[in-house]
Amino acid sequence: MLTGEQYVASLDDDRRTYIDGRQIKDLVTDPTTRIAVELVAQGYDKFHSSEPGARNPLLTPPKSVEALRDIVGLLRGVDMLAHTTFTSVMTLLTVLPQLDATYPELAERVRTHLNFVADNDLRVTEAITDAKGHRALPPGQQADQDAYVRVVERRPDGVVIRGAKLHITGASLAHELFVMPTKKMSAGEEDYAIACAVPADAPGVSTINTTYAFRGEDDRHYPMSRKRQMPDCFVIFDDVFVPNERIFLDGQTEFSAIFAHSLGLWERLGGVGEMAHDADMLVGLAQLIAEANGLSRVAHVKEKISELVIYATLIRAGLEAALANAHSTADGFVYPDELYTNAAKYHGAAEFNVMARHLIDIAGGSVLTAPTIGDLEVPELENHIRQYMTGNPEVSGEDRLRLMHAIRDMVADAFGGWHYVTNVQSGGGLYAQRIVTRKHYPMAEAVEMAREAAGLGPRE
Ligand SMILES: Cc1cc2nc3c(=O)[nH]c(=O)nc-3n(C[C@H](O)[C@H](O)[C@H](O)COP(=O)(O)OP(=O)(O)OC[C@H]3O[C@@H](n4cnc5c(N)ncnc54)[C@H](O)[C@@H]3O)c2cc1C
């Protein structure tokens, strides 16, 4: 397994990556990516073992509900690239039995490649969301044929792909981009039914980074985002050659949707785990700032905190139910329940902004206007800041200042904006979670129950 230091060294390859109109020469020292690289390196050190043959525990296929629960527990607090690696690998493990049955040669390539990833302790991103062009038109009817990633040339030893995948978390810091079709492709759209693994430094691949990371030098008043940074990337595939052994699907349109479905499940499970953690954080911040303001016994404040508590508890309940009702494939690979995973993800995402509103409402305007830690260190300002930032005298002015920073960072600044959009769009967006939830809900039972209650009798 790699150490953090070896991971950092591995980034010194031919990747082309950009930010704010310039090429990043060194991801390890660039101010916009430095901390994200450090976090990934820490993730490597956390799991490192020098035992021969040791593998990242996040990549071990769970064979029991307990093993699945343990692996979800391991995800807590790891960097986002460890998350996307886990999600990508679990996605491929989930589709394997379906490929096995019809295309055993493709399934064998997937197995070989997963072993390659595990043996070399690589980090992987999920490159699924296409540019998409005109949203109402399918890939085959777009004015721009490259609006969805497609095969533009087939050779005896592989294919050449062209297009772009958007919003790809951590693509500039990963070793491998797992390219998958974003939706079901129809007959005639064979060129778009392409799933493959592309090295992040393959000729023709460029990434453009966006980040919520604070761009100034002193980031101490960003206590949340300074520990949770990861760029999201616009990934361009400008005629990229992919050798046969890295191709997992090429033209089998009937299988094009299974990748997106499996990815959605694992991505949303990871999202629910993150949201359960963040929801508890919102509760803790609300309670602490209510105490610091001297309002923790006031009725409307207590009610809002109760709502936050119910929100957090229901996300955790959904996560537990998704694990407790897990299913397994024919070869014993255990995966979470779709209905509970999607319902919990939807609840956590859809209600997040209301909960953020409660927190801001309780906290007050200093969420935006509290001076920084740097200001606190100016001798002629220090006592004034301590004095006027004090609310309830049982809590120091500095602690109340730091709480305001944490709340601003979490829900009202660049990282807060990222949360706002990510909750609505990630994991395929709220619409996708509504569709999957409805598909897996036992509708027939509910309908029968309602018919009986209404005196309609059983359905013919
Ligand atoms: C921070 C962040 C990180 C992400 N990370 C990743 C990642 O690592 N890998 C990855 O592959 N993706 C990633 N995503 C992408 C995410 O899954 C998409 O943003 C999401 O699926 C929506 O796609 P879109 O952005 O193209 O928006 P659109 O598809 O344009 O959706 C916008 C709205 O239009 C609706 N809509 C779109 N098409 C239709 C239609 N035909 N009919 C009716 N309504 C329609 C949608 O339901 C939605 O309400 C990430 C997104 C964000 C914001």
The ligand as an ORCA input file, in Angstrom:
! r2SCAN-3c Opt
* xyz 0 1
  C     -20.395     19.581     -6.245
  C     -20.834     18.508     -7.180
  C     -20.079     17.350     -7.278
  C     -20.428     16.363     -8.202
  N     -19.635     15.252     -8.314
  C     -19.850     14.405     -9.356
  C     -18.938     13.335     -9.623
  O     -17.952     13.131     -8.893
  N     -19.154     12.542    -10.698
  C     -20.219     12.740    -11.523
  O     -20.349     12.001    -12.488
  N     -21.112     13.730    -11.291
  C     -20.949     14.570    -10.233
  N     -21.854     15.586     -9.982
  C     -22.927     15.786    -10.946
  C     -24.345     15.624    -10.447
  O     -24.688     14.272    -10.357
  C     -25.204     16.403    -11.480
  O     -24.996     17.768    -11.213
  C     -26.647     16.038    -11.457
  O     -26.817     14.727    -11.918
  C     -27.454     16.990    -12.358
  O     -26.915     17.022    -13.661
  P     -26.579     18.421    -14.330
  O     -25.719     19.195    -13.417
  O     -26.098     18.166    -15.704
  O     -27.958     19.190    -14.390
  P     -29.172     18.905    -15.385
  O     -29.211     17.476    -15.800
  O     -29.157     19.939    -16.441
  O     -30.395     19.134    -14.421
  C     -30.934     20.435    -14.102
  C     -32.424     20.255    -13.862
  O     -33.066     19.874    -15.076
  C     -33.801     18.665    -14.888
  N     -33.705     17.902    -16.149
  C     -32.584     17.604    -16.836
  N     -32.900     16.907    -17.958
  C     -34.226     16.771    -17.971
  C     -35.159     16.164    -18.862
  N     -34.765     15.562    -19.978
  N     -36.464     16.202    -18.537
  C     -36.890     16.814    -17.418
  N     -36.070     17.429    -16.542
  C     -34.750     17.409    -16.806
  C     -33.137     17.976    -13.720
  O     -34.012     17.069    -13.044
  C     -32.757     19.165    -12.841
  O     -33.875     19.552    -12.072
  C     -21.566     16.540     -9.023
  C     -22.344     17.700     -8.885
  C     -21.990     18.667     -7.986
  C     -22.837     19.906     -7.880
*
